[in-house]
C-alpha cells in the first residue's frame, strides 16, 4: 500500500513538472535569428542551397521543439561561420518547399551539398551534434 502511495506521488510530481515545462515552452517567444541565418523562401531556396554545404531547418511558429532549436541554430551559425550556410524555412509560409523536400515532421534539418540532400535530422539536436555532423560532412 505504501509503495502505491509513493508511486502515485512520484507520478504526480513528474506530471506537474511536465505540465509546467510544457506551458513555459509553449509561451516562450522565439528570439531573433542570428544575422548569419538565411531565411529561405520558395523563390530563393534553390539558389541558396545550390552551392556548398547548407543546413536547412524546416520549422513552424506553433512548434515547441522548433522554438527550442532556434537558439541552438543561432549558436551553430555563429560557430561555423562561412564553412556552411545555416538556413530556415517556415513551412506555414512556404508549404511547397516542405512538400518538395518530403518534410513530414518538424523540426526537420536537411543538409544539402551543392543542392543535393546528403543528410536528414529530425527532432531537437544539440549544438555539438550539429557542428560535428557538419564537420564530418565537410570532409566527405
N, C-alpha and C positions, 0 to 999 in steps of 0.2 A: 504494500500500500504506500509506503514512504517513497519507494522507487518511482511509482506512478506520479506522485505529487512533485517530486524533484524533476522528472521528465517533463511534466506539464509546465513547470516554472521555467525550465531551460527553453522549451519551445516558445513560451510567451516572450521571453527576453529576445530570442532570435527573431521572432515575428515583429516585435516592436522595433528592433534595430533596423530590420529590412524596410519597414514602413517609413521610418523617419529618413533613412538613406534615400529611398525612392522619392520622397517629397522634396528632399534637398536637391537632388539631381534634376528632378522634373522642373523645378523653378529656377535652376541655375542658368543665368544668361550666358550666351555664347560670346566669348570675348572677341576682340578684333583679331583678324588674321595678321600674321606676320607680313611685312612688306615683300618678303621673298615668296610667298604663296601666290600662285597664279590661279585666278578664277576662270574656270572653263565654261564655255557655252557650246551650243550646237554649231556655232559658226567658227570658233577658234580651236576646237578640240583637236582636229587632225593636224593643224599647223603646230600647236604647242607640244603635242606628243610625238610628232613625226621625226624628230631627230634627238639623239642622245637618250639618256635614261630619265624617265618621268614616273613619279609615284602619284597616282590619281586617287583621291578619296571621294567616293560616292556617298553622299550624306543627305539628311533632311533635317529641318529645324525642329521637328517634333520627336526626333530620335534621341533618347537619352544616352545610349552608348556613343552616338556621333558627337554629342556635346562633350563627352569625356575625351574623345580623340582630338578635339580642336586644339587644346593647349599642347598636347603631345606633338601634333604635326607642326605647330609653331616652333617648338624646340628642335625638331628634326630639320626643318627648313633652315634655321639659323646655323645648325651644326654642319650640315652637308654643303652649304654654300652653293657654289656653281657646279659641284660634282653631279648633282641630279636636280631635276626640276620637281618641286612639290606643288601639286595642283589639287583643286577641289571642284566637284560638280554637284550642284544642288539638284537632286533628282525630282524635286517638286517643280522646279522651274524648267528643267530640261529632261523630261522623261524619255525622249527619243534617244538621248545619249546613253542613258542607263539601259534601255532596251537593246540598243545596238551592241552593247558590251555584255549582255546577258547578266545584268546585275539583278539578283533576286532577293538579297538580304543586304541590310546596311548596319553598320558601316562596312563597305567593301573597299579594299585598297587594291588597285591593279597597278602593277609595274610594267611599263612599256619600254622597249628598246627600239628606237627608230620606227615607232608606230606599231610595233607588234607586241602583243601581250606575252610576257615571259614569266610572270608570277601573279598569283592572286591570293589575297589575305582577307579573311572575313572575321569581323569582330574587333574588339579593342585590343591593341597591342601596345607594348611599352616602347619608349624611345630607343633604348638599346637594341631591342629586337629589330626594329625597322632600320636603324643605322647599320647594324651588322648585315642584314639582308641586302641593303643597297651596296654595301662594300663588297660582299661576295659576288653579286651580280655584275659589278663593275669590271671584275677580272675574268669573267666567263666569256 
